[in-house]
Amino acid sequence: MKFLIFSDIEDSAKQVMSFLKGKGDFVLYTTEKGESLTKYGAQKIVLLTGKPEVKGISSLLSDEFSSGGYDLVMIASTVLGRDVASLFSGQKSIEVIPEIFDIKFNSGTVTTKRYGLGGKAVIEEESKSKLFTFLSGLSDDVPGDGSSPIETKNIPEGVVKILAIEQKKAKEVNLEKANIIVAVGRGLGKIEGIQQIEPLVKAVRGELAGSRPVCLDYHWLSEDRQVGYSGRTVKPKAYVALGISGQIQHIAGMRGSKVVVAVNKDKNAPIFQEADYGIVGDLYQIVPKIVSYL
């Protein structure tokens, strides 16, 4: 079995290669230049250069799929990856199964798992599909011995002409790599509350994150700090949820956490069903007490 992989995110590329190791041969197509990608057992790394335009990348991958003898295509579920998968699906008339977090290979079929109904259910399905987008967290990052050769291919020019690329001023945080995450929700009540949470974040040497309302509705935190079905999927060793009610959209992004600690005024908040440890009370009274013990 031979896999074509595309990822424009280095961590996702490492995870999928770690997952596929021993399951077949694979080639990684990527816009990332990290030399560390060569340590994960790929037959080769194809570095895509030029403008990262969706149609250009999709056309290149489509040609490679036809000529390279590939059986299955795995594309990282990123903003760019989802667009590429959609266009690739149309170009090759291949059904795409999106947002999978697990896949097993059978004789002639595959069994995949993905979240459905806004994260309220896990859909397990068997199919003969050849195209998948995968969520971050598919596997742990496990490098090996040896080094894959690197080949360069230029992305063909598409119908969209990019005039300029402007980087975000704020440095994006990599929540997927955080061992400890302190997340705040609507229960924080005010943007000034962020400053009162920061001593806890520093004390545990963690990363600050937020729910969808905090990041997208109120803009108290930047979008790259959103955890949830439409944000980041994380698997930290410890996840501290402060003032988060625990709607399924949020749970879908953090249910892989090893230990969950929840603080909420509402004793009936759904987050307590996911928590290993729960504290009912005012987070502004409880957080300073926790910090004093650290």
Secondary structure, 3 states (H helix, E strand, C coil): CEEEEEECCHHHHHHHHHHHCCCCEEEEEECCCCHHHHHCCCCEEEEEECCCCHHHHHHHHHHHHHHCCCCEEEEECCHHHHHHHHHHHHHHCCCEEEEEEEEEECCCCEEEEEEEHHHCEEEEEEECCCEEEECCCCCCCCCCCCCCCEEEEECCCCCCCCCCCCCCCCCCCCHHHCCEEEEECHHHCCCCHHHHHHHHHHHCCCEEEECHHHHHHCCCCCHHHEECCCCECCCCCEEEEECCCCCHHHHHHHCCCCEEEEEECCCCCCHHHHCCEEEECCHHHHHHHHHHHC
